[in-house]
Amino acid sequence: GPSFLSETSPTYSVLSVDTDVFVADPSMNGTTINAGVAAKSGLLITPGTYQMDVPLRVTKDGFVVLGLGFATLVSQKGQAAIEVEDGLSNVRVASVLLESGTILADYETTSPLMQWGTAAGAGADATASKTSSGSNVLTDIFTRVGSFGYAGCPVTRADAHVEINAAGVMVDNTWIWHADHDDCGGLSDSCYSGNGMTVNGDDVTVYGLKSEHTMKDLVYWTGENGSTYLYQSELPYQDSTFGTDGFVGYHVDAAVSSHTGYGIGCYIIGGTLWNVKSGIRVPETASITNLFILVIAGSLSQFEDLVCLTKGSESSDTCYPGVDNQGIGIYQPSIDSLLTDDDGSGSDDGGSGSDDDTALYTADCVVKSDSLTGVESMAPGTYSTWSKCAEAAEAAGAMYWKWGATCGEWCSLVKEDNEGWPVAENTNNQVWVGTVPGNGDCARA
């Protein structure tokens, strides 16, 4: 098979399990493991569950932590499961499952389960975490808070699952989970999770970020120049106050000037969680491509909007419903597309169209809806406004048309409407339908 080891000019180091690596087994706690790694360059955590009386502390450049078989580190007494010291470089932490063992009734606050760098405001070293050198990687990191039978069904808490305070950390593949299923009769609903992931460090990049059911913003970002490539978030349907408390699925602080995201999606299951202001909340300067919200077995109106854009402060925002309403979900191509007029209405509501051609036809020719049914044929080319689609229908001898700004500003022509014109309006829909002059009261203006 392929070799990943370079014969010349290697950019890696090879650790010997016999001499460079401490091998942990489930009989060990945090104190024992920290003593064992003191003179080593790596830690191999064999499969099993570890009761961490103190956090695993990473204190050296180039240190490697590797778990096997979902090795599970259970935090205790409000402490973290893993802490990475400030100012380190070339640290690797991979393939571990972190679980809260902190009892909710015994502690009012906790440290994050995974804390990379000193928390902001935590002391003299707090600023060092913002400027630590790069090449640090966190891979295949999984966290959970819940009540589980093997542990005796405790009610636990973690105020944050993962907190990144160092600059330049790359994160690849997470699953951050507050349990919505357990073997303790649903006691996990009584457990507490604050934020899923908090990023305070600059220049942090995350690939494959998944965060579910935590009771504050599932992701909260304050660091500059951050980027996320694919985000999946199931909001806490077990917490009916999540929306009224003002939390969202993906939140970049209004003070951040530069942030990038690709494929940012949030969803709700069931009809118990309402009044969620938006799935996504970011500064208007953010560059976000492919935004999406979805409600399964509930109502899309459980979200008030798809995205809110802040303008310099959290108290100033503008919220948008998104362009492509598919009944259970809404899609928006990008933040940029929110700031153009896609429908000729003269308002900024998504898409790339900018012309306002509503003066060409009377109001009886068009309605915001997708109720018109019939045999459709796509008109060739792109159409920046619905009126251009209406003109194409006239030229082709079609009686009706459909127009939308997503997927290339499309226009669909319909010979006959099976339901009768006019169709019922749906103001939440981002598809426009219409007829041509001479049908009903439709006429050229």
DAMOQUI-V183598 format. One line per field, one symbol per residue. ss: DSSP state (2 for helix, 1 for strand, 0 for the rest). phi: phi as a letter, one per 40 degrees, with the letter a starting at -180 (. if undefined). psi: psi as a letter, one per 30 degrees, with the letter a starting at -180 (. if undefined). Layout:
ss->???
phi->???
psi->???
This chain:
ss->0000000000000000000011110000022222222000011110001111000111000001111000011110000001110000000111111111001222000000011100000000000222200001111111111000222000011111111100001111111111000000002222011111111000001111111100000011100001111111110000000000000001110000001111111111100000011111111000111111111100022211111111000000111100011000111111022220100000000100000002221022211100000001110000000222222222220001111102222111110000000000000000011110000000010
phi->.cbbbccbfcbbbbccccbbbcbcbcccbccccccccdbbbabbbcdibbcccbccbcbbdgcbbbcbffdbbbcbfgcccbbbccgcbfcbbagbbbbcbccdccbcabcccbbbgccdgcicccccccbcccgcbbbfbbbabibbcdcggccbaacacbbbbccgcbbbgbbbbccbbabbggcccccbbcccbbbbccfcbbbgcbabgcbbdcbbbbccfcabbgbbabccccbccdcccgcbcbbbcccccaababgbbbabbgbcbbgcdacbbaccccbbbgbababbfabcccccacabbcbgaccbabbbcgcbcbgbabbbcacdcccbccbgcgbcahgbcbcbbcccbccccaacabccbicbbcccgbbcaccccccccdccgccbabaaccfgfcbbbbcbccbgbccccbcccbbbbabbdhbgccacc
psi->lkkgkkfkhkgllkkkeeffkkjklffkaeeeeeeefeglflkjjlkakkjjfllkkjgkkgkkkklkhhkkjjlkhgllekkkllgllhkkkkhkkkkkgkkeffkfllllejjjlkkkggafgefeffgklagkkjkikklkkajkefgghljllkfkekkjfllgkkkjjljjkkkgklhgggfffflkkckdkkjfllhkkkkikkkkglfakfkkkfllhlkkjjkkkjliffjffeeffgllejjkkffkfkkkkkijkklkklgfjlhjelekjllffljkkikklkkkhbkfffkelekkkliflffjlkkkflejjgeflkkkeleeffgljfggfgljglaglfkjgfffllfffkkjlgfkklklkkklaljfleeeeeeeeeefgkfllkklflhgilkkkkekkffkkllkkjffkgkkllalkfjbgklk.
